């Protein structure tokens, strides 16, 4: 158990006047909710089933001694760009962001790579014929990043404070990424770059809303970058946990909660869990109609992930890839679209779109001297049992010949293994639910964070704000819970 966690274990306590809250799950959203409640004067206890807190934001020794791998996400545009996290003194609790020289590289078969530069002027120059178009698309969004993030990381059905900014984002975001890219960009290289970013949506690129991730993450790259936290994802969790401890909150690791019967019925409950887990925790306290809504909520595609311990950096054919923290491997727009369409149709792609990160090029604390780590995953149908190792490595070798010769050890995480290490990742779904139009509008129902029990709220990535390490699901859920509690007095 790490020191940051051990400091938080204590005796359960209740604030005067019955202001007590229980948070189930210690992922970024659970910790965000706990901090909001503690700031409001509530006595807060957080229960985490795993030995290490953090949910998807954990750093673990998955391969060899001295190699520290991120269990879930590894690159954090939404973390550094979170309106709530940005309001917290997380730097005072050890969180340090590292910015690679370039946020993203997208290698092609001709031995070159399309680079996404953080500075918009540099991006305009690097993208040639599409440079001005790229800048015209992203500059207004990047210039007003925090306002944009506040608008989109909350329930879609709300009165917008910045309607023109939201429209500038929302109209193209509704479009299929393949259609938008083909009509907006002239060069196949730029279309490939945008397709890779849009691929973070886990949607087929012919599906509505598939442009949304491309627009949001592209804007973030220019506004706040795609950084890594020094020491890995656990640094984010430790900073949040330390702040919560400072506010009087207590965290209990190795403390799975199977139902709410052991707690006072007067407590507020903020649940950083999937809708299906919420049913098992609270079923008897919710109406039959709401339970039925939760049962209808569909998980998204799964992820198949490999963590590598390497003897040397990844030997990219395009040396510019070594400037980037993230590398997208999928070739052209058409190839990426084919891969994502296969997943949407329940098939495992032969040439998967692969996302890879290489943190030790910029943070030497994560591996023994001279050694490196890499983190790679592809999209697969939910619950897939197909071993994608050879297909992922074939894609890496395609753009980095000799990669396999650098591999000292690998840790393979199938969808089932991911779910066993974090119960929220149902069938390997790291997005908190399928991003269909219905589930984006009603996530997981018209109540968003609330349930039919006035003391029970859902605060996971299955609520508005959706996937990504930004804490805004927990922030909004806790704010709603506090408002409802105040009205109910």
N, C-alpha and C positions, 0 to 999 in steps of 0.2 A: 504493500500500500504506500502511495507516495505521501510525502510530508504534507502537501496542501490538503489532501483528503483527510488525513488523520487529525489535523487541527480542527476539523469541522464536526467531529463526532462528539456528542455530549448527551446530557440528560434532556429528555423531552421537557419542554416548558411551554407555558401558555401565557400570552399577554393578558393584562388586566381587561376586564369587561368582555371576556370571551372572544377577543379578536384573534382568531387562530386559523391558520391555513395549512393544508397538507398538499404538497406538490408530489405527484407520482411521475418519476422519470427525471433524470438529471442531464438530459441533453441541453443544447443551447436554449431551446424554447422553455424547457422546464426551469432552468436557472434564471432566464430572463423574467419569467412570471414570478418566481420566488423573490427576486430583487425588487420588482415593482411592489409586491405585497409587503415586503419588509420595509421599504421606503415609506409606506403608508402607515407603519406602526404595527403591523400584524406580527405575531409570533409565527414563524414559518419553519416547518420541517419538510425536508425533501427525502423521498425514499427511492433508492436506486437498486434494481435487482442484481446488477453486475458488481464485481469487486472494484472495478475502476469506474469513477463517475465520468460523464461526458457523452454517453450515447454514441453518436457517429463522430463526435469530436474527441477521439482518444488516440494516443500514440503508444504503440505496444511493440515489444521485442518479438516479432513474428517469425524471424528467420534465424539469424546467428547472433551470438553475443556481441553487443556494441552497435547493432543496427536497429534504429528506431523508426518504425513504420506507422503511418497514419492508417488507422482502421477504416475510417470513412473518408470524408473529404480531405483534400490536401491544399487546395488553393482557395483563397477567400476574398473575392471581390465583394461579395455581399456582407462579409464580416466587417471589413474595414469601411464599407459603404453603408452600414446599417445605421439608420437614424437613432435607434435606441442605444446600440453599443457605442456610437460616437458621443453620446451624452454622458457616458460613464468614464471614470478615471482608471480605465483598465491598464494603461501604461504604468500607473503607480503600483500595480500588482503584477508586474513582470511581463506584460504582453508587449512584444516588440515585432513590428512588421518589417519584413525584408522584401524589397522590390527587385525582381530580376530585371536586367536591362530591357527586355521585351516581355510583355505579358504572354504572347502566344506565337508559336511557329506552326506552319502548315506545309510540310514537305510534299514535293511532287516527284513524279517519276523521272523528270529531266535532270534531277540532281540539285535542283534549287528549292528554296522554301519561300512561301509567301509569309511575310512577317507582319504581325499586328503590333505597331509601335504605340507606346502610350501617348506620346505627344502628338496632337492632331496634325501639326505641321509636318512632322516626320512621317506620319501615316499617309498624309496626302501625297507626299513625295514618293513614298515606297510603293503606293498602289497605282502610280502612273495614270493611265487613262481614266481610271475610276477614282482617282484621289479626291477630286473636287466633289464628286457625288457622295463619296464616303463621308467627307467632312460635313457636307450640307445635311446629311442624315443624322450624324451623331453629335455634332457640336452643340445644337440647342439642348439635347438631352443631357450631355455631359456638363454643360455650363450650369444646369439647374438640377444636378444629380440628387441632392438631398430632398428637394421638393418632389421630384419624380419618384424617388424611392418611397417617400411617405404616401404618395397617391396609390402606387401599385401594390405595396405590401400591406394591404388592408382589404376588407371586403369590396368586391367590384361594385356592388350596388351601394353607392354612397354619394353624397352631394360633393362633387369635386371642388376643392378650393382653387385649383389651377386648371380650369377646363381646357384651355388652349394647349397647355403642355401635355395634359393627359390625352387629348385628341391626337397630337403630333406623334405620341407613342402608340396609342391604342389602335388607330386606323391601320397602319401597316402591321401591327402586332397580330391582328386578326387574320392576316393573310397566310396562306401556305408559304413556307419558306422557299420552296422551289419556284413557285410562281413569282414571288416578290423579287428574289435574287435575279431571275432571268429578265424581268422587265426593268429592274433598277440599275444593274451593273452590266457593263459592256464586256469585261474581260473574264474569261473562264477562271483565271487565278483568283480574282476577287470573289467570284461566285462560290468557288470551293472554300475560301476562307469563311464567308458568311454561313455556308452550309454547315461547316464544322461547329461553329458557335451555336447555330440554331439546333444542332443535334443534341445539345444539352437538355432540350425539352423532353427527350424520350418519345417524341411523336414522330410519325412518318412525316417526311418533309412535304408531302402533298396534303397534309391535314391542316384544317384551320387552326390558328394559334401557334403553329410551329415557328413562325417568325419571332414570337415574343421573346424567347430566350436569346436569339441572335441580337435583338435590339437592346434588351436589358443588359446583357453581359458585355456587349460591344460598347455601350455607353459607359458602363462601369470601368472598362479597361482604360478609357481616356479620362474619366473623372477621378478615379481613386486607385486604379491599377488592379492587377491580379496578384496580390502578394502572398507570401507564406509567413507563418508565425515562427520566429526563432524557437527551435526546440520541438516544433511540430504542433499538431492540433491540440494536444493536451495543454499547451500554453494558454489557449483561449479559455478552456474549461477551468484551469487553475485560477486565472485572473477573475473570472466570474464567481467562482466558489469563494475566493478570498474576499471579494467585495461583499458577498452574501454573509459570510462569517462576521465581517466588520459590522454589518447591520443587525447582527444577532441571530441570523438563520442557522439552522443545523441540518447537516446532510448525513443520511444513514446509507452507506453502501452495503452490499450484500443483504438488502432488505426488500425482497420481492413482496408486493402487495397483491393478493388474489381477490380481495373484496374490501369494501369500505366499512364493514360491520365493526371492526375493531377501533374505529375512531368516533369521536363525538359527532353526533348528527348535526351539531351547530357549526362545525368547521366549514370553511370554504375549501373545495377540492378543485385543484387545477391539475388536469391529467395530460401529461405529455406522452400520449399513447395513441395507437391507431384506433379508428372507430370500432373495429372488431374487438380489440382489447377493452375498450370502454364498455362494451356490452357485457363482457364477463365480469368486470369490476362492479358495475352499477345496475345491471339489468332490471332488478326488482324495483329500483327507485325511478325508473323512466317509464313513460307511457308506451303502450304497445305500438302506437303509430310511429313514435320517434325511434323505437328499437328497429322497426321495419326499415326506416330510412337508413339507419346505420348499417344494416345488413346488406343494403343495396350498393353501398359504397365499394367501388372496384379498385383494387390495387393496380399500379402501373406495371410496365415491364420490369424485369429484373436486371441485375448487374452481375457480371462474372469478373472477378477481380484477382489480380496477381500482384503480390509484393515481391520485389527482387532485392537481394543483396548482390552487389556487383564489385568486381575487382577493379573496374575502371569506368569512366563515364561512358554513356551510350555513344557508340561510334557513328554518329550521324553522317550520311553522305553529304548533306548540306550543312556545312559547319555553322551556319547562322542559327541552327536549332539549339545550339549550346548557349545562346543568349536568352532563351525563353524558359520560364518555369513550367509552362504547359505546352505540349506538342499534340496536335491532332493528326491522326493517321487514318486516312481514308481516300486519298486521291481526289478525284474530281467531285463536283456537285452530284453528278449522275451516279457515281459509285456509292457515295454516302446515302443518297436517296434510296438506292436499291437495298443497301444494308438495313436502313431503318424501316423500309417497307416490309422487309422479311420479318422483322421482329414484330411489327404491328399485326402481321398475318399469322403469328404464332410459330414462326420458323426461326431456326438458328442460322444467321447469315454465314455463308462460306468465306466471305472477305469482310469481316466486321469493321465497323467504324470504331477505332480504338483511341481512347484518351489516355495520355501518359504524362506523368509529372516527374521532375528530376530535382528534388529539393536540395540535395547535397552539393550541387554546383554552386549554391548560394548560401548554404548553411552547413558548415563542416561539423557541427555538433551532433549530427544524426548518424554518423558512421565512423568506424575506426579510421585513423589517418590514412589517406590515400585511397580509401574505399568509398563506395557510393551506394545509394539506394535508388530504386525507381518504383513507380506505382502505376499500374495500368489496369484499365477495365474496358469492357465492351457491353453493349446492351443485348439482352436475351429475353425470350418470353418469360413471363412470370413463372417462377418455380421450375425453370428448365433444369434438367439433370445432365445435359450434354457438356462434356469437358471441352472447353473452348481454348485450352492452353496452346495447342499447336496452331490454331487459327490466329490467335492474338500474336504469337511469336513470329508467325509468317509475315504478318503485317509490319511488325517492328523490323524484322530482317530486310524487308522490302526497302525500307528507307534508312536502315542502319545495319549494313552487312557486317557480320561478325558479332552481333549482339549476344547470341547464345554463348559464344566463347567467354564472355565477361560475367556470365551468371555463376555466382558461388552457391546460391540457394534461392529457392522460390517458395512462397507461401500462397497456395491457391485457395480462394474463397468462392465457392459456388453459391448460388442463391440460398441454398439450405444452410450453409455455414454462416453466411451473413445474418440470416434470421436467427440462428442459434446464439449469435454473439450480440444481437440487438433485436428484441422481439418486435420492434416497430417496423423492421425491414421485411415485411411479409412477402415471401417468395422472392426475396432479393430486391424488392422495390425500395429504392433510396429516395424516391420523390414524394412519398406520403400519399400516393394515390394517383390514378390515371388522370392526365390532364385533358380529359374530354371537355367539350364545351359546357356540358351540363355540370360536370364536377368542378369546373373552374368557377362557374357562376354560383353553384350551390355546394360549398365545400365545408363540411360534408352534407349540410342541409341549409335551409334558409336561415336557421338560427346561428350559423357560423360557429361561434365559440360556446354559446349557451346550450343548455339541454332543457328538458322539461322538469328537471329538479333545480330549484333556484339556487342551490348551493354547489352544483356540480358543473364544471366548465371543461371544455376540451381546448388544449393549447398546443397541440402538435402541428407538424407540417401538413397534416390533413385538413387544416383550417386555412382561411385566407392569409396570404403571405407565402404559403406553400413552401416547397423545398428550398434548401439553402441555409447556410449558417448565418442568420441575421437576427434571430431572437424576436422578430416582430410578431410572430404568432403568439408567443408567450406574453409579450408586452400588451398587445391588444386584448387578449383574453383576460389578463389580470386587471386591466383598466375597466373592462366591462364588468368583471366580478365585483370590483370595488364600487362601481357606480350602482349596480343592482343592490349590493349590501347596504349602501347608504340610503337608498330609496326605501328599502325594506325595514328600516329602523322605526 
